[in-house]
Amino acid sequence: MNSIVLIQGDQAYFKMDAVIRICELISGWPRIFIILKYLPISFVNYFYTLIANNRYSIFGKRNECMIPDNNIRARFL
């Protein structure tokens, strides 16, 4: 799998569906992406895939990984 996955209970969400649901759970400026849930999921997944396939040219690439502090580390499996 080459995508973001959110698991809530016994339900799994993929690509933009996962991103939108994550944005519903957090606070701050990312909540703006909640408006995307009113568009057809195939339409927003197209743009998700387009950005994901070109993420290094858009956002750049680092030679090392970020080492998260304890607050951030506790949010991941």
URPETA-V827661 format. One line per field, one symbol per residue. ss: DSSP state (H for helix, E for strand, - for the rest). psi: psi as a letter, one per 20 degrees, with the letter a starting at -180 (. if undefined). burial: I if it has 9 or more other ideal C-beta (glycine too) atoms within 8 Angstrom, else O. Layout:
# URPETA-V827661
ss = ???
psi = ???
burial = ???
This chain:
# URPETA-V827661
ss = ----EEEE--EEEEHHHHHHHHHHH---HHHHHHHHHH--HHHHHHHHHHHHH-HHHHH----------HHHH----
psi = plrqppoocjppqqchgggghghhirrahiihihhiiiqphhghhghgggghhkhhhgirpqiqqpoqrhgghiiq.
burial = OOOOIIOOOOOOIIIIIIIIIIIOOOOOOOIOIIOIOOOOOOOIIOIIIOIIOOOOOOOOOOOOOOOOOOOOOOOOO
